[in-house]
Amino acid sequence: MDKSIFRERVDSMLPELQEAIRKEVMRLFDSGGIDTSAYEGDFQLPKICLTVALENQTHQYMPLTSSGKKAVANLRHF
C-alpha cells in the first residue's frame, strides 16, 4: 500500500475513533472508578482516562489474522 492510500484509509477511520474515545473517556469519568475531585487544574485526569480509553479501543481495531497480530507485536518495538 502506498503512503497516500494509507493516509486516506486512516483519515476515514479517525472520526469514528474520535467519537468512540470521547464516549469512553466520559464513561470512565462517570464510572466511579476514580476520585475525580482529586485531580484539579491539570491534565492528569484526562490523560489517565485517555490512556484507558485508548487501551480499550485497541480491541476494536486489532487484526484477526496471525500475520496481522505478528505485525502489531513487531511495531510495538519501534
Buried (B, 14 or more C-beta within 10 A) or exposed (E): EEEEEEEEEEEEEEEEBEEBBEEBBEBBBEEEEBEBEEBEEEEEBEEBBBEBBEEBBEEEEEEEEEEEEEEEEEEEEE
